[in-house]
Amino acid sequence: MLLIIPKYYLWFNCPQLGILYIASNLKKAGHEVSTVDFTVSTNSYSLIDKEIDKHELVGITANVSQACSGREIAKYIREKYPSKKIVWGGPYPSAEYEKLIPELADAVVIGEGETQAVDIANGTPFKNIQSLAFYENGKVVRNERINYIEILDNLPFPAWDTVNVRKYNFPGKIPGYLIQTQRGCPFKCSNCTTFIHGTKYRTRSIESVLTEIEWLIKDFKAKELHFWDDNFTLDANRVKILCEKIIRKNLKIRMTLPNGIRADVNDPEMFRLMRHAGFYYVNLAIESADQSVINKLGKRLDLTKVNETLDSLIKYDFRVGLLFMMGMPFDTKESLVKTVEFASATKAHHAHFFVVTPFPGTELYEIVKKNSEKFFDYGKTPINFDVQEERFINSNLSNQELKHYHRLAYQKFYSPARIIKMITKMIRDGGLLADFHFLLNCGVKILINGHR
């Protein structure tokens, strides 16, 4: 199968773990795999032309930021290689499959897709594959999902041999790799898509995770690992056991949690062990500093606990980032001011203020779609996260007001004193030189424009 990662526009890029799991499962089942990543290749269509004759199946993965590019790629393949079967997967097609079938897709995998990819490659009839949408008798048919993958240890490790991690631009020591130790989150925040991994909390065994870490260090010379879990600290005892074993095995590796952990999980002993094991950077997912906005998101976060968690992380010498969303349909100028003031008053080293992009398939998307006069069509217009453009009309905020508070949030947070504090911490962490190229590429752009 030829696996394709469409283009997206963001201030950093990194390998997509989902497609690497698809690749490893296909290879384990005896199928040949090629990958073309439009995010790092300048001659991607030429690479498709070079590789496609080896394959009867083409797989395209996409989130909303890749939807437009993915559609263009599918159209190119349909017109030039009409005999090839096109299968989509990922958050965007999982929610919008009816917009793709049959013109741009023969089938769409809804949600988690390792077993479905193998079934399709093995020639299993579409009607016999769970959680698959396809065209039959003049209409789009969707098979319901029977179950998610319960035993994650059965999945082979991601196929890192199919990509060159040095071509990507993301922070940390090089080479850095992504790792996932669990899937699923029981919380049902209205802004989050849960149909990929579901709401059931599923974990890999500690031994499986340790084996993968050792494999990445030995075979790929990994210097840094970025944990890409849905909810890493949900089970604090599991985290403690993992960290104790990393310490006992003396695995020398830097580790981060870029996906964000809950900001109300304050377990000092867990943080102490994480830091000792090699974790040095953690993002706290806060979203807003207005409790009423948090409540409407369904996040079940008590904002009064955030600084307690942050203080514990600072105590154990973490570098800490904060994750916020700005421009939600229930945001007002007053709520944005609260977020700006709250963030700038914290002891955190970094903050990321994302202007809201409602994801298809989420409750937030349906709220916006119902109440907004203008709505961004992800499949027709590419999303550029490096420029400011409205996704929908917010009756509480003008686009100019949103732009103002978005920029103000960055400018107020990254004061000269904060920047000195951040650089000093990076020097102490041994990460300043590792991140210098990344910061050079991205830092000025973010400070001037913000990002979405």
Buried (B, 14 or more C-beta within 10 A) or exposed (E): BBBBBBBBBBBBBBBBBBBBBBBBBBBEBEBEBBBBBBBBBEEBBEBBBEBBEEBBBBBBBBBBBBBBBBBBBBEEBBEEBEEBBBBBBBBBBBBBBEBBBBEBBBBBBBBBBBBBBBBBBEEEEBEEBBBBBBBEEEEBBBBEBEEBBEEBEEBBBBBBEBBEBEEBBBBBBBBBBBBBBBBBBEBBBBBBBBBBBBBEBBBBEBEBBBBBBBBBBEEEEBBBBBBBBBBBBBBBEBBBEBBBBBEEEEBEBBBBBBBBBBBBBBBBEBBBBBBEBBBBBBBBBBBBBBBEBBEBBBBEBEBEBBBEBBBBBBEBEBBBBBBBBBBBBBBBBEBBBBBBEBBBEBEBBBBBBBBBBBBBBBBBBEBBEEEBEEBBEBBEEBBBBBEBEBBBBBEBBEBEBBBBBBBBBBBBBBEEEBBEBBBEBBEEBEBBEBBEEBBEEBBEEBBEBBBB
